[in-house]
Structure formats: structure tokens, C-alpha cells
Amino acid sequence: MIDILAIGIHPDDIELSVSGTLLKEQASGKRIGLLDLSRGELGTRGSVEIRTQEANAAAKLLNAAFRVQLNLRDGFFENNEANLIPVIEQIREHRPAIVLTNAPSDRHPDHGRASKLIADACFYSGLLKIKTTLNGTDQQPWRPKAVYQYIQDQYIHPDFVIDISEYMEKKLEVILCYASQFFNPDSKEPVTPISSKEFLESVKAKNVVWGRAINTAYAEGFKTLRYPGVNSLSDLI
């Protein structure tokens, strides 16, 4: 079992959006795992092989228990049984208490579709009559306690934010594992909306805005599919 399973449709979705929170949770003793639904084969820069190497380097910096990459079609996957089953298999295999997913809507159309697919898989994973087998072993139903959607490129008003001030610099180090995708003055690859120096500044700026709301330097924002429960008003301070 793991505490948190962070899922993204593309390698680097997790790092850009939620790596500060994962670093913080891991430092407090939580066990985290990473799941990429596709291998990012439609990315303008780099290649599948390069991005896989970069993803594994980022997972090492995050001290993740594992990183699994599935083969849903980048750009063309659908929310159907064929694509739900491998996600359900991973949820049942690793039995996370919390699942983190892509944003509910975003500039990249894959993100919103992946968010819905992942949320649906978390529900269906708890149904007894959906049978799955992984590595020759019949799996038991498992439903995570909570599913939270991390916020990505476009600004979405968060339902809650998490202070990552202590981990912001390490977050940027994790992001820059993807040298093929982000700002690299020595790269000869085509320029894309995420390869400029300004893009990384915009990532940091979002974290500043959310941090300011709770009087900290940096924070990451999340949406929730249900209202969160707390034990005391003090939990909200």
C-alpha cells in the first residue's frame, strides 16, 4: 500500500503541478507513487525514450516508491473500458489512500479528459463485480478515500492550497529534470509555449499567488470532487 498515488496523462504533469506537495508529504513519512497514463509521444520536443529517462530522474528526486508508465494514446485516448481497466489495475495494485489527478479543465484538452477518466477509475476500482488480474494475480476491489485535482496551466480557483515554501527550490530542480521540454538555452529544438524561460516563471508565480492567500511564500492549489471534512475549526487556520 502507498499513501498517495499521483497520476498524470503526460510525463511532467505531476512535476509541474504537484511536486512541491509530494516532496512535503514524502518528507513527513508518506509513501508516494507516480503513474503516467501515456508516454507523451506527441510532445514537440524530445522523444519518448528521452522523456522516459527524464521521468525516471524526476521520480528519483521525488523519492517515489515507483513510477509506472502506461500506453494510453497521447492526444487520442478515450474514457472507455479499454483505458479504464489498466488504471483500475494500478489503483488495486498499489491501494492508495489518496489519488491526485490532472486538472478538471485546462489549455491542453488531454488534462480534463484524463481527470475524468482517473476519477471514474477510482470509483470503478471499488466495484466487486469488475474483475481484474495483474501479473497472474486476481485483484481485490479498492477505492481511494479521496481524489484531488491539481491545478495546471490555466488558473482555476482552488478549493484548498498547501504550503510548499520549504520545497519550492527542490520543485524547480525536479521540473528541470525534463531538459528536453523546458527552458534550455543550448537546445536546438523548436520553441514551444512551455519551453520559454517565462513559462517557468509563470509556474513559480502561480505558487506565489496561492501562497500569499495563506501568508506563506509558495503554495500549490487543488480542486476536490467532494467537500473536505475536518475535525476542528482549528484545522482550517
C-alpha positions in Angstrom: 0.0 0.0 0.0 1.0 3.6 -0.6 -0.3 6.8 0.9 -0.5 8.9 -2.3 -0.7 8.0 -6.0 -0.1 11.0 -8.3 -1.4 10.4 -11.8 -0.9 12.4 -15.0 -1.6 11.9 -18.6 1.8 13.2 -19.6 5.2 12.7 -18.1 5.9 16.1 -16.4 2.3 16.9 -15.5 2.9 15.8 -11.9 6.2 17.6 -11.6 4.8 20.9 -12.8 1.7 20.9 -10.8 2.1 18.9 -7.5 5.8 18.0 -6.9 6.1 20.5 -4.1 3.2 18.8 -2.2 4.7 15.4 -2.9 8.1 16.4 -1.6 6.5 17.7 1.6 4.3 14.6 2.1 7.3 12.3 1.4 9.4 14.2 3.9 6.7 13.7 6.6 6.9 9.9 6.1 4.2 9.4 3.5 4.9 6.8 0.7 4.2 8.1 -2.8 3.9 6.5 -6.2 3.7 8.0 -9.7 1.7 6.9 -12.7 1.9 8.3 -16.2 -1.0 7.3 -18.4 0.8 8.0 -21.7 4.5 8.4 -22.6 4.0 11.8 -24.1 4.6 10.7 -27.6 3.0 13.8 -29.2 5.4 16.2 -27.5 7.1 18.6 -30.0 10.4 18.4 -28.3 12.5 15.3 -27.4 11.3 11.7 -27.8 9.5 9.0 -25.9 12.8 7.5 -24.9 14.3 10.8 -23.6 11.1 11.7 -21.7 11.1 8.3 -20.0 14.7 8.9 -18.9 13.8 12.3 -17.6 10.7 11.0 -15.8 12.7 8.4 -14.0 15.3 11.0 -13.0 12.4 13.2 -11.6 11.0 10.2 -9.7 14.3 9.6 -8.1 14.5 13.2 -6.9 10.9 12.9 -5.5 12.0 9.7 -3.7 8.9 7.9 -5.2 8.4 4.3 -4.3 7.8 3.6 -8.1 6.9 5.2 -11.4 4.7 3.2 -13.8 4.1 4.3 -17.4 1.0 3.0 -19.3 0.5 3.3 -23.0 -2.8 5.3 -23.4 -2.6 7.2 -26.7 -1.3 10.7 -26.1 -3.9 13.1 -27.6 -6.4 10.4 -28.7 -7.3 8.3 -25.6 -10.9 8.0 -24.7 -12.7 7.4 -21.4 -13.7 3.8 -22.2 -13.4 0.3 -20.7 -10.1 -0.4 -22.6 -8.4 2.6 -20.9 -10.1 2.4 -17.6 -9.0 -1.2 -16.8 -5.3 -0.6 -16.8 -5.8 2.4 -14.4 -8.0 0.3 -12.2 -5.3 -2.4 -12.1 -2.8 0.1 -10.9 -5.1 1.5 -8.2 -5.9 -2.0 -7.0 -2.2 -3.0 -7.1 -0.9 0.0 -5.0 -4.1 0.7 -2.9 -3.5 4.4 -2.3 -5.4 6.3 0.3 -5.3 9.5 -1.8 -5.2 9.9 -5.6 -4.1 13.1 -7.3 -5.3 13.8 -10.9 -5.0 16.2 -13.7 -6.9 19.5 -13.7 -10.6 19.3 -14.4 -10.1 21.6 -17.4 -7.0 23.2 -19.0 -5.3 24.6 -22.0 -4.3 21.0 -23.1 -7.5 19.1 -23.8 -5.9 15.9 -22.6 -5.8 17.2 -19.0 -9.6 17.5 -18.4 -10.3 14.2 -20.1 -7.6 12.4 -18.1 -9.0 13.9 -14.9 -12.5 12.4 -15.6 -11.0 9.1 -16.6 -8.9 8.9 -13.4 -11.8 9.9 -11.2 -14.1 7.3 -12.8 -11.4 4.6 -12.4 -11.1 5.4 -8.7 -14.8 4.7 -8.3 -15.0 1.6 -10.5 -11.9 0.2 -8.7 -14.2 -0.3 -5.7 -16.8 -2.4 -7.5 -16.7 -6.0 -6.7 -18.1 -7.2 -10.0 -15.4 -5.6 -12.1 -12.7 -8.3 -12.3 -9.1 -7.5 -12.9 -5.9 -9.6 -12.9 -2.4 -8.2 -12.9 0.7 -10.4 -13.3 -1.4 -13.5 -13.0 -2.9 -12.5 -9.7 -6.7 -11.8 -9.2 -7.1 -8.4 -7.7 -9.4 -7.2 -4.9 -11.6 -4.1 -5.1 -10.1 -0.9 -3.7 -11.4 2.6 -3.6 -9.2 5.6 -2.5 -10.5 7.7 0.3 -10.1 10.9 -1.6 -9.4 12.2 -5.2 -7.9 15.7 -5.6 -7.3 17.5 -8.9 -4.1 19.5 -9.1 -4.2 22.8 -11.0 -2.1 23.1 -14.1 -1.5 25.7 -16.8 -4.7 27.7 -16.7 -5.7 29.5 -13.4 -8.6 27.7 -11.6 -9.7 29.0 -8.3 -8.6 26.3 -5.8 -10.7 24.7 -3.2 -7.7 24.4 -0.9 -4.0 25.1 -1.1 -0.9 23.5 0.5 2.1 25.5 1.7 5.2 24.3 -0.2 7.6 27.2 0.7 10.3 24.9 2.1 10.2 22.8 -1.1 9.9 25.4 -3.9 13.6 25.3 -5.0 13.6 21.5 -5.0 10.3 21.6 -7.1 12.1 23.6 -9.7 15.0 21.2 -9.7 12.6 18.3 -10.2 10.9 20.1 -13.1 14.2 20.8 -14.8 14.8 17.0 -15.0 12.8 17.5 -18.2 15.6 19.3 -20.0 14.1 18.4 -23.4 10.8 20.1 -22.6 11.6 23.2 -20.6 13.9 26.2 -20.9 17.3 25.2 -22.1 19.4 27.9 -23.8 21.5 25.3 -25.5 18.6 23.4 -27.1 18.2 23.3 -30.9 14.6 22.0 -30.6 11.6 24.0 -31.8 10.3 26.7 -29.3 7.0 25.7 -27.6 4.7 27.5 -25.2 6.3 25.6 -22.3 10.0 25.9 -23.3 10.5 29.6 -22.7 12.2 31.0 -19.6 9.0 32.9 -18.9 6.9 29.7 -18.6 8.9 28.5 -15.6 8.5 31.9 -14.0 4.7 31.6 -14.5 4.7 28.3 -12.6 6.5 30.0 -9.8 4.2 33.0 -9.9 1.1 30.8 -9.5 2.6 29.3 -6.4 3.3 32.8 -5.1 -0.3 33.8 -5.6 -1.7 30.8 -3.7 1.0 31.2 -1.0 0.0 34.8 -0.4 -3.6 33.8 0.3 -2.3 31.8 3.3 0.5 34.1 4.3 3.3 31.9 3.0 5.8 32.3 0.2 4.6 29.5 -2.0 1.6 27.1 -2.2 0.0 24.6 -4.6 -3.7 24.6 -5.4 -6.2 21.8 -5.6 -9.8 21.1 -6.6 -11.8 18.5 -4.8 -14.6 16.3 -6.1 -16.4 16.4 -2.7 -16.2 18.9 0.2 -13.4 18.1 2.6 -14.1 17.2 6.2 -12.1 18.5 9.1 -12.2 17.6 12.8 -12.0 21.1 14.1 -12.2 24.8 13.0 -8.5 24.9 14.0 -7.7 22.6 11.1 -8.6 25.5 8.8 -6.2 28.0 10.3 
